[in-house]
């Protein structure tokens, strides 16, 4: 059953006709071609599909597209501006916190949400924040370091 | 997933009317973090989903003047976990909310969804039962209330009738001499609880003498339950180490666990004792410190 859906993604409004069964993840990837958001487990365990919905991190695989109607969605594609990486992205690159890269968009979006909420997290709070994001390559050490570097970069930005 | 109708009412009345239709093949959709998994992987087939997104007031979270906490059923667990009011007045509830899933899951998952799914292992149930919470149920016209401990009727089943909706949870005020905590066995993040034990204890001021106490167990019976035999042993007594040990063992008497992929029944019984001891020890330490965190 298709219904009309008005949704804002990375600042752009989209007017779509969407089957009620489809998730936000389906619409982002298949209708809007925003394939940076990954489809991992499809059950809210791995966090690869994390996007921000009105600023809150959510598993887009467990969010029906129509539940996001009229809301603001931010995906990994909307994070950089004018070709300049967001400080969280810069930190992941500079720390080598990326191996195969599949989990990275979700990690980056979760990190953004975490630092938006708590600009000065402890290592324990970082680990707790990233609990819902699985990485099968890195062993997490560099990812946690990248979050700490991002924390510094964002704090420096604040000062400027 | 089989096709279903997606409805988004803008009032309680409308929502309840929609829920009353379609012979039970309709469910309320709150955060969807359990429901979507059931539909995608668990073979749950529905004719319609009634989204609670636009029903006003369902995500209201506030402290009343008398100190009681009112949580709209569609309040996300993340909002409960991060609410300064809840963290100050009901730290045990904030902590229990933080034990559920991940940050992403808690952005969407709601307290009402956690309760209405009625998993025996629901993390919010034991602490809210221990705190003496009430469920406010509406049919769109009038409200009725039941004690949360009477809300569950079996695994996945509640006392909600067709067309009824859990509107809010009311947690009575915790006195300055009262302490509440949820202890859960978890292997790691994202894990369902194998056993959960919550305690609420009110002490005679300046002592560790128990004035009132409730001990609630999760994941060891078809529904969350109270360990009444252990409670009876504790009320009116000074909570010392020996009594803590005896009562923790007694808590096992009320548990009727099953063996499943997470744990054997025998292991769950051990966990009931261990977690009861942890919860009671935390309560005792708190009372002995002079009722301060």
Interface residues (C-beta under 8 A of the other chain):
Chain A: X1 X3 X19 X20 X21 X23 X42 X43 X44 X45 X47 X50 X53 X56 X57 X58 X59 X61 X62 X63 X64 X66 X67 X69 X110 X113 X114 X117 X128 X129 X131 X132 X133
Chain B: X1 X3 X4 X5 X6 X8 X29 X32 X33 X36 X37 X40 X41 X49 X51 X53 X78 X82 X98 X101 X102 X103 X104 X105 X107 X108 X189 X190
